[in-house]
């Protein structure tokens, strides 16, 4: 008997080999469909943020056709990459990220007053920072007087303001 390799493969009945081959092909398809869903979701996010690239075509007699070229390219990507295996995952990605977007918007709304306090402090620092010898003295002047925040928060904002000023971002 002649050996084909150093490690002979165990013999499987033909049915088991066929089942294994089909299972492997299915798993490979799931991996590919996950990649397709991720790719289309990325394109969807880009399309949602992008400015529409429009083309206006005159048909004569003051009639025009308006074409959204960006949308047409996105439609082409959808047709190429979405199928019955990847569409479910694509929808899951949209739902997951829309929940994150809603949560983010809610957090921004919740902290809006805090952001306004910080903007007020930065405006105040622009005209009054030079009147104080230290960041602690500046923070004491702010805390509870300019805006209703603690000394620690005011001190952090003063440091952030100074860092931004020295970096040339103000």
PyMOL commands that set and color helices and strands:
alter all, ss='L'
color gray80, all
select helices_A, chain A and resi 14-49+69-81+87-110+112-131+135-142+151-166
alter helices_A, ss='H'
color red, helices_A
select strands_A, chain A and resi 54-60+63-68
alter strands_A, ss='S'
color yellow, strands_A
deselect
rebuild
show_as cartoon
